[in-house]
Amino acid sequence: MCCSTFPREKQGTGLLLIFLVFLSGIHIVSYFSVLLLQLTSIALCILLFCCYFPFFLRGSTRNNFSSPRR
């Protein structure tokens, strides 16, 4: 009975080690994915700002000078 429980305990600690390594790997991967997501969102915001800001300027100047009030 003693010999049959010993390998099971060893297997449990091995599974626990694998689980901890798996969790730390997920933590590292999630950290890098969050960092990548933040960088891409910042880049998209800058891109949208550069693309649409001249249109906003052009639209506001066009609205101001197109039709003077009576």
Secondary structure, DSSP 8 states (H G I E B T S, - for coil): -HHHHHHHHHHHHHHHHHHHHHHHHHHHHHHHHHHHHHHHHHHHHHHHHHHHHHHHHHHHHHHHHHS---
